Amino acid sequence: DRRAGARLALGQAFCGTAAATRRPLAADAARIATDPAGAFVRAMGVRAYSCHPLLSRDGGVLGTFSVASTLR
């Protein structure tokens, strides 16, 4: 459900963590299974995930770019 993502707090999911820390984040199946921030993507069957923050010239967070796979 796309609307569920709109209700996540900053840092509650992997993409929010990448935005909050302003650092790229990669998660394999083991991290997705054990990290509380992996619950959102785990519920969608994701097994590999990568997220990068999109920063403005002054360092503000514009959003994030994520890639996920349900395949190994």
mmJSON file of the N, C-alpha and C atoms, coordinates in Angstrom:
{"data_MODEL":{"atom_site":{
"group_PDB":["ATOM","ATOM","ATOM","ATOM","ATOM","ATOM","ATOM","ATOM","ATOM","ATOM","ATOM","ATOM","ATOM","ATOM","ATOM","ATOM","ATOM","ATOM","ATOM","ATOM","ATOM","ATOM","ATOM","ATOM","ATOM","ATOM","ATOM","ATOM","ATOM","ATOM","ATOM","ATOM","ATOM","ATOM","ATOM","ATOM","ATOM","ATOM","ATOM","ATOM","ATOM","ATOM","ATOM","ATOM","ATOM","ATOM","ATOM","ATOM","ATOM","ATOM","ATOM","ATOM","ATOM","ATOM","ATOM","ATOM","ATOM","ATOM","ATOM","ATOM","ATOM","ATOM","ATOM","ATOM","ATOM","ATOM","ATOM","ATOM","ATOM","ATOM","ATOM","ATOM","ATOM","ATOM","ATOM","ATOM","ATOM","ATOM","ATOM","ATOM","ATOM","ATOM","ATOM","ATOM","ATOM","ATOM","ATOM","ATOM","ATOM","ATOM","ATOM","ATOM","ATOM","ATOM","ATOM","ATOM","ATOM","ATOM","ATOM","ATOM","ATOM","ATOM","ATOM","ATOM","ATOM","ATOM","ATOM","ATOM","ATOM","ATOM","ATOM","ATOM","ATOM","ATOM","ATOM","ATOM","ATOM","ATOM","ATOM","ATOM","ATOM","ATOM","ATOM","ATOM","ATOM","ATOM","ATOM","ATOM","ATOM","ATOM","ATOM","ATOM","ATOM","ATOM","ATOM","ATOM","ATOM","ATOM","ATOM","ATOM","ATOM","ATOM","ATOM","ATOM","ATOM","ATOM","ATOM","ATOM","ATOM","ATOM","ATOM","ATOM","ATOM","ATOM","ATOM","ATOM","ATOM","ATOM","ATOM","ATOM","ATOM","ATOM","ATOM","ATOM","ATOM","ATOM","ATOM","ATOM","ATOM","ATOM","ATOM","ATOM","ATOM","ATOM","ATOM","ATOM","ATOM","ATOM","ATOM","ATOM","ATOM","ATOM","ATOM","ATOM","ATOM","ATOM","ATOM","ATOM","ATOM","ATOM","ATOM","ATOM","ATOM","ATOM","ATOM","ATOM","ATOM","ATOM","ATOM","ATOM","ATOM","ATOM","ATOM","ATOM","ATOM","ATOM","ATOM","ATOM","ATOM","ATOM","ATOM","ATOM","ATOM","ATOM","ATOM","ATOM"],
"id":[1,2,3,4,5,6,7,8,9,10,11,12,13,14,15,16,17,18,19,20,21,22,23,24,25,26,27,28,29,30,31,32,33,34,35,36,37,38,39,40,41,42,43,44,45,46,47,48,49,50,51,52,53,54,55,56,57,58,59,60,61,62,63,64,65,66,67,68,69,70,71,72,73,74,75,76,77,78,79,80,81,82,83,84,85,86,87,88,89,90,91,92,93,94,95,96,97,98,99,100,101,102,103,104,105,106,107,108,109,110,111,112,113,114,115,116,117,118,119,120,121,122,123,124,125,126,127,128,129,130,131,132,133,134,135,136,137,138,139,140,141,142,143,144,145,146,147,148,149,150,151,152,153,154,155,156,157,158,159,160,161,162,163,164,165,166,167,168,169,170,171,172,173,174,175,176,177,178,179,180,181,182,183,184,185,186,187,188,189,190,191,192,193,194,195,196,197,198,199,200,201,202,203,204,205,206,207,208,209,210,211,212,213,214,215,216],
"type_symbol":["N","C","C","N","C","C","N","C","C","N","C","C","N","C","C","N","C","C","N","C","C","N","C","C","N","C","C","N","C","C","N","C","C","N","C","C","N","C","C","N","C","C","N","C","C","N","C","C","N","C","C","N","C","C","N","C","C","N","C","C","N","C","C","N","C","C","N","C","C","N","C","C","N","C","C","N","C","C","N","C","C","N","C","C","N","C","C","N","C","C","N","C","C","N","C","C","N","C","C","N","C","C","N","C","C","N","C","C","N","C","C","N","C","C","N","C","C","N","C","C","N","C","C","N","C","C","N","C","C","N","C","C","N","C","C","N","C","C","N","C","C","N","C","C","N","C","C","N","C","C","N","C","C","N","C","C","N","C","C","N","C","C","N","C","C","N","C","C","N","C","C","N","C","C","N","C","C","N","C","C","N","C","C","N","C","C","N","C","C","N","C","C","N","C","C","N","C","C","N","C","C","N","C","C","N","C","C","N","C","C","N","C","C","N","C","C"],
"label_atom_id":["N","CA","C","N","CA","C","N","CA","C","N","CA","C","N","CA","C","N","CA","C","N","CA","C","N","CA","C","N","CA","C","N","CA","C","N","CA","C","N","CA","C","N","CA","C","N","CA","C","N","CA","C","N","CA","C","N","CA","C","N","CA","C","N","CA","C","N","CA","C","N","CA","C","N","CA","C","N","CA","C","N","CA","C","N","CA","C","N","CA","C","N","CA","C","N","CA","C","N","CA","C","N","CA","C","N","CA","C","N","CA","C","N","CA","C","N","CA","C","N","CA","C","N","CA","C","N","CA","C","N","CA","C","N","CA","C","N","CA","C","N","CA","C","N","CA","C","N","CA","C","N","CA","C","N","CA","C","N","CA","C","N","CA","C","N","CA","C","N","CA","C","N","CA","C","N","CA","C","N","CA","C","N","CA","C","N","CA","C","N","CA","C","N","CA","C","N","CA","C","N","CA","C","N","CA","C","N","CA","C","N","CA","C","N","CA","C","N","CA","C","N","CA","C","N","CA","C","N","CA","C","N","CA","C","N","CA","C","N","CA","C","N","CA","C","N","CA","C","N","CA","C"],
"label_alt_id":[null,null,null,null,null,null,null,null,null,null,null,null,null,null,null,null,null,null,null,null,null,null,null,null,null,null,null,null,null,null,null,null,null,null,null,null,null,null,null,null,null,null,null,null,null,null,null,null,null,null,null,null,null,null,null,null,null,null,null,null,null,null,null,null,null,null,null,null,null,null,null,null,null,null,null,null,null,null,null,null,null,null,null,null,null,null,null,null,null,null,null,null,null,null,null,null,null,null,null,null,null,null,null,null,null,null,null,null,null,null,null,null,null,null,null,null,null,null,null,null,null,null,null,null,null,null,null,null,null,null,null,null,null,null,null,null,null,null,null,null,null,null,null,null,null,null,null,null,null,null,null,null,null,null,null,null,null,null,null,null,null,null,null,null,null,null,null,null,null,null,null,null,null,null,null,null,null,null,null,null,null,null,null,null,null,null,null,null,null,null,null,null,null,null,null,null,null,null,null,null,null,null,null,null,null,null,null,null,null,null,null,null,null,null,null,null],
"label_comp_id":["ASP","ASP","ASP","ARG","ARG","ARG","ARG","ARG","ARG","ALA","ALA","ALA","GLY","GLY","GLY","ALA","ALA","ALA","ARG","ARG","ARG","LEU","LEU","LEU","ALA","ALA","ALA","LEU","LEU","LEU","GLY","GLY","GLY","GLN","GLN","GLN","ALA","ALA","ALA","PHE","PHE","PHE","CYS","CYS","CYS","GLY","GLY","GLY","THR","THR","THR","ALA","ALA","ALA","ALA","ALA","ALA","ALA","ALA","ALA","THR","THR","THR","ARG","ARG","ARG","ARG","ARG","ARG","PRO","PRO","PRO","LEU","LEU","LEU","ALA","ALA","ALA","ALA","ALA","ALA","ASP","ASP","ASP","ALA","ALA","ALA","ALA","ALA","ALA","ARG","ARG","ARG","ILE","ILE","ILE","ALA","ALA","ALA","THR","THR","THR","ASP","ASP","ASP","PRO","PRO","PRO","ALA","ALA","ALA","GLY","GLY","GLY","ALA","ALA","ALA","PHE","PHE","PHE","VAL","VAL","VAL","ARG","ARG","ARG","ALA","ALA","ALA","MET","MET","MET","GLY","GLY","GLY","VAL","VAL","VAL","ARG","ARG","ARG","ALA","ALA","ALA","TYR","TYR","TYR","SER","SER","SER","CYS","CYS","CYS","HIS","HIS","HIS","PRO","PRO","PRO","LEU","LEU","LEU","LEU","LEU","LEU","SER","SER","SER","ARG","ARG","ARG","ASP","ASP","ASP","GLY","GLY","GLY","GLY","GLY","GLY","VAL","VAL","VAL","LEU","LEU","LEU","GLY","GLY","GLY","THR","THR","THR","PHE","PHE","PHE","SER","SER","SER","VAL","VAL","VAL","ALA","ALA","ALA","SER","SER","SER","THR","THR","THR","LEU","LEU","LEU","ARG","ARG","ARG"],
"label_asym_id":["A","A","A","A","A","A","A","A","A","A","A","A","A","A","A","A","A","A","A","A","A","A","A","A","A","A","A","A","A","A","A","A","A","A","A","A","A","A","A","A","A","A","A","A","A","A","A","A","A","A","A","A","A","A","A","A","A","A","A","A","A","A","A","A","A","A","A","A","A","A","A","A","A","A","A","A","A","A","A","A","A","A","A","A","A","A","A","A","A","A","A","A","A","A","A","A","A","A","A","A","A","A","A","A","A","A","A","A","A","A","A","A","A","A","A","A","A","A","A","A","A","A","A","A","A","A","A","A","A","A","A","A","A","A","A","A","A","A","A","A","A","A","A","A","A","A","A","A","A","A","A","A","A","A","A","A","A","A","A","A","A","A","A","A","A","A","A","A","A","A","A","A","A","A","A","A","A","A","A","A","A","A","A","A","A","A","A","A","A","A","A","A","A","A","A","A","A","A","A","A","A","A","A","A","A","A","A","A","A","A","A","A","A","A","A","A"],
"label_entity_id":["1","1","1","1","1","1","1","1","1","1","1","1","1","1","1","1","1","1","1","1","1","1","1","1","1","1","1","1","1","1","1","1","1","1","1","1","1","1","1","1","1","1","1","1","1","1","1","1","1","1","1","1","1","1","1","1","1","1","1","1","1","1","1","1","1","1","1","1","1","1","1","1","1","1","1","1","1","1","1","1","1","1","1","1","1","1","1","1","1","1","1","1","1","1","1","1","1","1","1","1","1","1","1","1","1","1","1","1","1","1","1","1","1","1","1","1","1","1","1","1","1","1","1","1","1","1","1","1","1","1","1","1","1","1","1","1","1","1","1","1","1","1","1","1","1","1","1","1","1","1","1","1","1","1","1","1","1","1","1","1","1","1","1","1","1","1","1","1","1","1","1","1","1","1","1","1","1","1","1","1","1","1","1","1","1","1","1","1","1","1","1","1","1","1","1","1","1","1","1","1","1","1","1","1","1","1","1","1","1","1","1","1","1","1","1","1"],
"label_seq_id":[1,1,1,2,2,2,3,3,3,4,4,4,5,5,5,6,6,6,7,7,7,8,8,8,9,9,9,10,10,10,11,11,11,12,12,12,13,13,13,14,14,14,15,15,15,16,16,16,17,17,17,18,18,18,19,19,19,20,20,20,21,21,21,22,22,22,23,23,23,24,24,24,25,25,25,26,26,26,27,27,27,28,28,28,29,29,29,30,30,30,31,31,31,32,32,32,33,33,33,34,34,34,35,35,35,36,36,36,37,37,37,38,38,38,39,39,39,40,40,40,41,41,41,42,42,42,43,43,43,44,44,44,45,45,45,46,46,46,47,47,47,48,48,48,49,49,49,50,50,50,51,51,51,52,52,52,53,53,53,54,54,54,55,55,55,56,56,56,57,57,57,58,58,58,59,59,59,60,60,60,61,61,61,62,62,62,63,63,63,64,64,64,65,65,65,66,66,66,67,67,67,68,68,68,69,69,69,70,70,70,71,71,71,72,72,72],
"pdbx_PDB_ins_code":[null,null,null,null,null,null,null,null,null,null,null,null,null,null,null,null,null,null,null,null,null,null,null,null,null,null,null,null,null,null,null,null,null,null,null,null,null,null,null,null,null,null,null,null,null,null,null,null,null,null,null,null,null,null,null,null,null,null,null,null,null,null,null,null,null,null,null,null,null,null,null,null,null,null,null,null,null,null,null,null,null,null,null,null,null,null,null,null,null,null,null,null,null,null,null,null,null,null,null,null,null,null,null,null,null,null,null,null,null,null,null,null,null,null,null,null,null,null,null,null,null,null,null,null,null,null,null,null,null,null,null,null,null,null,null,null,null,null,null,null,null,null,null,null,null,null,null,null,null,null,null,null,null,null,null,null,null,null,null,null,null,null,null,null,null,null,null,null,null,null,null,null,null,null,null,null,null,null,null,null,null,null,null,null,null,null,null,null,null,null,null,null,null,null,null,null,null,null,null,null,null,null,null,null,null,null,null,null,null,null,null,null,null,null,null,null],
"Cartn_x":[0.844,0.0,0.887,0.815,1.661,1.394,0.151,-0.182,0.525,0.867,1.57,2.925,3.606,4.902,4.806,3.683,3.503,3.388,3.124,2.929,4.149,5.236,6.435,7.158,7.616,8.411,9.836,10.507,11.89,12.738,13.424,14.25,13.533,12.215,11.456,11.707,12.047,12.35,13.724,14.253,15.597,15.728,14.738,14.857,14.886,14.132,14.167,15.494,16.1,17.421,18.455,18.396,19.325,19.126,17.882,17.603,18.107,17.847,18.237,19.75,20.463,21.923,22.648,21.898,22.471,23.573,23.41,24.39,23.666,24.277,23.675,23.548,22.593,22.352,22.07,22.683,22.417,22.063,21.083,20.656,20.472,21.099,20.897,19.749,19.433,18.299,18.445,19.662,19.873,19.56,20.002,19.713,18.227,17.626,16.195,15.396,15.824,15.113,15.265,16.353,16.627,16.533,16.732,16.718,15.271,14.876,13.499,13.122,14.086,13.809,13.512,13.759,13.491,12.056,11.244,9.866,9.06,9.213,8.425,8.728,10.015,10.355,10.193,10.41,10.226,8.782,7.83,6.415,6.085,6.923,6.711,7.508,8.209,8.973,10.34,10.829,12.131,13.254,14.255,15.41,16.731,16.725,17.912,17.423,18.097,17.61,18.793,18.675,19.677,18.955,19.418,18.794,19.886,19.687,20.625,19.848,20.346,19.673,19.94,18.954,19.107,19.238,20.404,20.709,20.739,20.292,20.377,21.808,22.078,23.441,23.845,22.87,23.198,23.139,22.963,22.986,21.639,20.578,19.24,18.784,17.944,17.442,16.23,16.345,15.237,14.338,14.911,14.196,15.196,14.761,15.644,15.385,16.381,16.261,16.527,15.582,15.704,15.567,16.268,16.153,15.99,15.003,14.742,14.505,14.792,14.576,13.986,13.044,12.505,13.267,14.224,15.058,16.339,16.945,18.214,19.34],
"Cartn_y":[-1.177,0.0,1.237,2.033,3.231,4.222,4.306,5.273,4.955,3.696,3.314,4.011,4.144,4.818,6.286,6.902,8.321,8.561,7.518,7.667,7.261,6.926,6.513,7.735,7.629,8.69,8.63,9.779,9.839,8.894,7.95,6.984,5.695,5.622,4.417,3.305,3.631,2.651,2.965,2.056,2.257,3.58,3.94,5.184,6.394,6.331,7.415,7.489,6.335,6.301,6.942,6.614,7.219,8.729,9.19,10.627,11.288,10.666,11.244,11.329,10.3,10.275,10.928,11.158,11.72,10.816,9.5,8.523,7.39,6.831,5.677,4.494,3.644,2.477,1.283,0.164,-1.085,-2.143,-2.975,-4.021,-5.33,-6.376,-7.715,-8.385,-9.612,-10.332,-10.463,-10.693,-10.844,-9.549,-8.426,-7.142,-6.812,-7.07,-6.81,-7.63,-8.861,-9.757,-9.361,-8.71,-8.451,-6.989,-6.061,-4.632,-4.149,-3.496,-2.99,-2.07,-1.351,-0.463,-1.253,-2.55,-3.385,-3.867,-3.613,-4.12,-3.687,-2.436,-1.916,-2.676,-2.869,-3.585,-5.093,-5.604,-7.03,-7.443,-6.598,-6.89,-7.004,-6.435,-6.51,-7.644,-8.45,-9.568,-9.184,-8.007,-7.528,-8.306,-8.7,-9.443,-8.685,-7.657,-6.806,-5.384,-4.428,-3.048,-2.082,-1.009,0.049,1.385,2.344,3.663,4.736,5.793,6.917,8.204,9.058,10.337,11.268,12.061,13.074,14.41,15.023,16.243,17.464,18.593,19.858,20.378,21.415,21.998,22.453,22.856,23.317,22.191,20.938,19.781,19.358,20.067,19.674,18.406,17.648,16.41,16.724,16.36,16.545,15.312,14.156,12.893,11.764,10.596,9.448,8.706,7.962,7.085,5.674,4.779,3.406,2.398,1.279,0.145,-1.088,-1.905,-3.104,-4.288,-5.467,-6.686,-7.764,-8.508,-9.644,-10.913,-10.791,-11.921,-11.931,-13.08,-13.212,-12.621],
"Cartn_z":[0.0,0.0,0.0,-1.034,-1.146,-0.036,0.418,1.465,2.768,3.012,4.245,4.305,3.181,3.147,3.496,3.225,3.529,5.032,5.796,7.242,8.054,7.416,8.146,8.699,9.907,10.512,9.975,9.959,9.493,10.343,9.698,10.406,10.752,10.514,10.831,9.825,8.612,7.57,7.002,6.188,5.638,4.884,4.07,3.309,4.248,5.337,6.31,7.034,7.263,7.892,6.971,5.68,4.715,4.666,4.714,4.707,5.986,7.124,8.407,8.57,8.08,8.237,7.059,5.955,4.714,4.154,4.376,3.884,3.179,2.12,1.447,2.401,2.119,2.956,2.052,2.361,1.643,2.677,2.331,3.266,2.513,3.031,2.47,3.227,2.846,3.443,4.953,5.447,6.889,7.632,7.113,7.772,7.683,6.532,6.371,7.38,7.627,8.539,10.005,10.372,11.789,12.208,11.297,11.629,11.715,12.81,12.909,11.748,11.195,10.06,8.783,8.799,7.63,7.539,8.555,8.586,7.373,6.942,5.821,4.534,4.198,2.963,3.13,4.33,4.592,4.302,4.661,4.435,2.95,2.09,0.645,0.008,0.831,0.303,-0.241,0.108,-0.38,0.289,-0.518,-0.001,-0.156,-0.987,-1.165,-1.377,-0.739,-0.755,-0.705,-1.461,-1.44,-1.527,-0.754,-0.752,-0.664,-1.434,-1.43,-1.18,-0.279,-0.068,-1.253,-1.608,-2.644,-1.932,-2.082,-1.337,-2.239,-1.697,-2.418,-2.323,-3.048,-3.018,-1.623,-0.822,0.536,1.569,1.114,2.005,2.546,2.172,2.615,1.894,2.534,1.947,1.07,-0.207,-1.142,-1.18,-0.894,-0.928,-0.935,-1.357,-1.453,-2.745,-3.189,-4.354,-3.861,-4.07,-3.576,-4.685,-4.523,-5.415,-4.525,-4.851,-4.049,-4.965,-4.44,-5.209,-4.304,-4.852,-4.13,-4.466,-5.386,-5.785,-4.981,-4.875,-4.169,-4.945],
"occupancy":[1.0,1.0,1.0,1.0,1.0,1.0,1.0,1.0,1.0,1.0,1.0,1.0,1.0,1.0,1.0,1.0,1.0,1.0,1.0,1.0,1.0,1.0,1.0,1.0,1.0,1.0,1.0,1.0,1.0,1.0,1.0,1.0,1.0,1.0,1.0,1.0,1.0,1.0,1.0,1.0,1.0,1.0,1.0,1.0,1.0,1.0,1.0,1.0,1.0,1.0,1.0,1.0,1.0,1.0,1.0,1.0,1.0,1.0,1.0,1.0,1.0,1.0,1.0,1.0,1.0,1.0,1.0,1.0,1.0,1.0,1.0,1.0,1.0,1.0,1.0,1.0,1.0,1.0,1.0,1.0,1.0,1.0,1.0,1.0,1.0,1.0,1.0,1.0,1.0,1.0,1.0,1.0,1.0,1.0,1.0,1.0,1.0,1.0,1.0,1.0,1.0,1.0,1.0,1.0,1.0,1.0,1.0,1.0,1.0,1.0,1.0,1.0,1.0,1.0,1.0,1.0,1.0,1.0,1.0,1.0,1.0,1.0,1.0,1.0,1.0,1.0,1.0,1.0,1.0,1.0,1.0,1.0,1.0,1.0,1.0,1.0,1.0,1.0,1.0,1.0,1.0,1.0,1.0,1.0,1.0,1.0,1.0,1.0,1.0,1.0,1.0,1.0,1.0,1.0,1.0,1.0,1.0,1.0,1.0,1.0,1.0,1.0,1.0,1.0,1.0,1.0,1.0,1.0,1.0,1.0,1.0,1.0,1.0,1.0,1.0,1.0,1.0,1.0,1.0,1.0,1.0,1.0,1.0,1.0,1.0,1.0,1.0,1.0,1.0,1.0,1.0,1.0,1.0,1.0,1.0,1.0,1.0,1.0,1.0,1.0,1.0,1.0,1.0,1.0,1.0,1.0,1.0,1.0,1.0,1.0,1.0,1.0,1.0,1.0,1.0,1.0],
"B_iso_or_equiv":[0.0,0.0,0.0,0.0,0.0,0.0,0.0,0.0,0.0,0.0,0.0,0.0,0.0,0.0,0.0,0.0,0.0,0.0,0.0,0.0,0.0,0.0,0.0,0.0,0.0,0.0,0.0,0.0,0.0,0.0,0.0,0.0,0.0,0.0,0.0,0.0,0.0,0.0,0.0,0.0,0.0,0.0,0.0,0.0,0.0,0.0,0.0,0.0,0.0,0.0,0.0,0.0,0.0,0.0,0.0,0.0,0.0,0.0,0.0,0.0,0.0,0.0,0.0,0.0,0.0,0.0,0.0,0.0,0.0,0.0,0.0,0.0,0.0,0.0,0.0,0.0,0.0,0.0,0.0,0.0,0.0,0.0,0.0,0.0,0.0,0.0,0.0,0.0,0.0,0.0,0.0,0.0,0.0,0.0,0.0,0.0,0.0,0.0,0.0,0.0,0.0,0.0,0.0,0.0,0.0,0.0,0.0,0.0,0.0,0.0,0.0,0.0,0.0,0.0,0.0,0.0,0.0,0.0,0.0,0.0,0.0,0.0,0.0,0.0,0.0,0.0,0.0,0.0,0.0,0.0,0.0,0.0,0.0,0.0,0.0,0.0,0.0,0.0,0.0,0.0,0.0,0.0,0.0,0.0,0.0,0.0,0.0,0.0,0.0,0.0,0.0,0.0,0.0,0.0,0.0,0.0,0.0,0.0,0.0,0.0,0.0,0.0,0.0,0.0,0.0,0.0,0.0,0.0,0.0,0.0,0.0,0.0,0.0,0.0,0.0,0.0,0.0,0.0,0.0,0.0,0.0,0.0,0.0,0.0,0.0,0.0,0.0,0.0,0.0,0.0,0.0,0.0,0.0,0.0,0.0,0.0,0.0,0.0,0.0,0.0,0.0,0.0,0.0,0.0,0.0,0.0,0.0,0.0,0.0,0.0,0.0,0.0,0.0,0.0,0.0,0.0],
"pdbx_formal_charge":[null,null,null,null,null,null,null,null,null,null,null,null,null,null,null,null,null,null,null,null,null,null,null,null,null,null,null,null,null,null,null,null,null,null,null,null,null,null,null,null,null,null,null,null,null,null,null,null,null,null,null,null,null,null,null,null,null,null,null,null,null,null,null,null,null,null,null,null,null,null,null,null,null,null,null,null,null,null,null,null,null,null,null,null,null,null,null,null,null,null,null,null,null,null,null,null,null,null,null,null,null,null,null,null,null,null,null,null,null,null,null,null,null,null,null,null,null,null,null,null,null,null,null,null,null,null,null,null,null,null,null,null,null,null,null,null,null,null,null,null,null,null,null,null,null,null,null,null,null,null,null,null,null,null,null,null,null,null,null,null,null,null,null,null,null,null,null,null,null,null,null,null,null,null,null,null,null,null,null,null,null,null,null,null,null,null,null,null,null,null,null,null,null,null,null,null,null,null,null,null,null,null,null,null,null,null,null,null,null,null,null,null,null,null,null,null],
"auth_seq_id":[1,1,1,2,2,2,3,3,3,4,4,4,5,5,5,6,6,6,7,7,7,8,8,8,9,9,9,10,10,10,11,11,11,12,12,12,13,13,13,14,14,14,15,15,15,16,16,16,17,17,17,18,18,18,19,19,19,20,20,20,21,21,21,22,22,22,23,23,23,24,24,24,25,25,25,26,26,26,27,27,27,28,28,28,29,29,29,30,30,30,31,31,31,32,32,32,33,33,33,34,34,34,35,35,35,36,36,36,37,37,37,38,38,38,39,39,39,40,40,40,41,41,41,42,42,42,43,43,43,44,44,44,45,45,45,46,46,46,47,47,47,48,48,48,49,49,49,50,50,50,51,51,51,52,52,52,53,53,53,54,54,54,55,55,55,56,56,56,57,57,57,58,58,58,59,59,59,60,60,60,61,61,61,62,62,62,63,63,63,64,64,64,65,65,65,66,66,66,67,67,67,68,68,68,69,69,69,70,70,70,71,71,71,72,72,72],
"auth_comp_id":["ASP","ASP","ASP","ARG","ARG","ARG","ARG","ARG","ARG","ALA","ALA","ALA","GLY","GLY","GLY","ALA","ALA","ALA","ARG","ARG","ARG","LEU","LEU","LEU","ALA","ALA","ALA","LEU","LEU","LEU","GLY","GLY","GLY","GLN","GLN","GLN","ALA","ALA","ALA","PHE","PHE","PHE","CYS","CYS","CYS","GLY","GLY","GLY","THR","THR","THR","ALA","ALA","ALA","ALA","ALA","ALA","ALA","ALA","ALA","THR","THR","THR","ARG","ARG","ARG","ARG","ARG","ARG","PRO","PRO","PRO","LEU","LEU","LEU","ALA","ALA","ALA","ALA","ALA","ALA","ASP","ASP","ASP","ALA","ALA","ALA","ALA","ALA","ALA","ARG","ARG","ARG","ILE","ILE","ILE","ALA","ALA","ALA","THR","THR","THR","ASP","ASP","ASP","PRO","PRO","PRO","ALA","ALA","ALA","GLY","GLY","GLY","ALA","ALA","ALA","PHE","PHE","PHE","VAL","VAL","VAL","ARG","ARG","ARG","ALA","ALA","ALA","MET","MET","MET","GLY","GLY","GLY","VAL","VAL","VAL","ARG","ARG","ARG","ALA","ALA","ALA","TYR","TYR","TYR","SER","SER","SER","CYS","CYS","CYS","HIS","HIS","HIS","PRO","PRO","PRO","LEU","LEU","LEU","LEU","LEU","LEU","SER","SER","SER","ARG","ARG","ARG","ASP","ASP","ASP","GLY","GLY","GLY","GLY","GLY","GLY","VAL","VAL","VAL","LEU","LEU","LEU","GLY","GLY","GLY","THR","THR","THR","PHE","PHE","PHE","SER","SER","SER","VAL","VAL","VAL","ALA","ALA","ALA","SER","SER","SER","THR","THR","THR","LEU","LEU","LEU","ARG","ARG","ARG"],
"auth_asym_id":["A","A","A","A","A","A","A","A","A","A","A","A","A","A","A","A","A","A","A","A","A","A","A","A","A","A","A","A","A","A","A","A","A","A","A","A","A","A","A","A","A","A","A","A","A","A","A","A","A","A","A","A","A","A","A","A","A","A","A","A","A","A","A","A","A","A","A","A","A","A","A","A","A","A","A","A","A","A","A","A","A","A","A","A","A","A","A","A","A","A","A","A","A","A","A","A","A","A","A","A","A","A","A","A","A","A","A","A","A","A","A","A","A","A","A","A","A","A","A","A","A","A","A","A","A","A","A","A","A","A","A","A","A","A","A","A","A","A","A","A","A","A","A","A","A","A","A","A","A","A","A","A","A","A","A","A","A","A","A","A","A","A","A","A","A","A","A","A","A","A","A","A","A","A","A","A","A","A","A","A","A","A","A","A","A","A","A","A","A","A","A","A","A","A","A","A","A","A","A","A","A","A","A","A","A","A","A","A","A","A","A","A","A","A","A","A"],
"auth_atom_id":["N","CA","C","N","CA","C","N","CA","C","N","CA","C","N","CA","C","N","CA","C","N","CA","C","N","CA","C","N","CA","C","N","CA","C","N","CA","C","N","CA","C","N","CA","C","N","CA","C","N","CA","C","N","CA","C","N","CA","C","N","CA","C","N","CA","C","N","CA","C","N","CA","C","N","CA","C","N","CA","C","N","CA","C","N","CA","C","N","CA","C","N","CA","C","N","CA","C","N","CA","C","N","CA","C","N","CA","C","N","CA","C","N","CA","C","N","CA","C","N","CA","C","N","CA","C","N","CA","C","N","CA","C","N","CA","C","N","CA","C","N","CA","C","N","CA","C","N","CA","C","N","CA","C","N","CA","C","N","CA","C","N","CA","C","N","CA","C","N","CA","C","N","CA","C","N","CA","C","N","CA","C","N","CA","C","N","CA","C","N","CA","C","N","CA","C","N","CA","C","N","CA","C","N","CA","C","N","CA","C","N","CA","C","N","CA","C","N","CA","C","N","CA","C","N","CA","C","N","CA","C","N","CA","C","N","CA","C","N","CA","C","N","CA","C","N","CA","C","N","CA","C"],
"pdbx_PDB_model_num":[1,1,1,1,1,1,1,1,1,1,1,1,1,1,1,1,1,1,1,1,1,1,1,1,1,1,1,1,1,1,1,1,1,1,1,1,1,1,1,1,1,1,1,1,1,1,1,1,1,1,1,1,1,1,1,1,1,1,1,1,1,1,1,1,1,1,1,1,1,1,1,1,1,1,1,1,1,1,1,1,1,1,1,1,1,1,1,1,1,1,1,1,1,1,1,1,1,1,1,1,1,1,1,1,1,1,1,1,1,1,1,1,1,1,1,1,1,1,1,1,1,1,1,1,1,1,1,1,1,1,1,1,1,1,1,1,1,1,1,1,1,1,1,1,1,1,1,1,1,1,1,1,1,1,1,1,1,1,1,1,1,1,1,1,1,1,1,1,1,1,1,1,1,1,1,1,1,1,1,1,1,1,1,1,1,1,1,1,1,1,1,1,1,1,1,1,1,1,1,1,1,1,1,1,1,1,1,1,1,1,1,1,1,1,1,1]
}}}
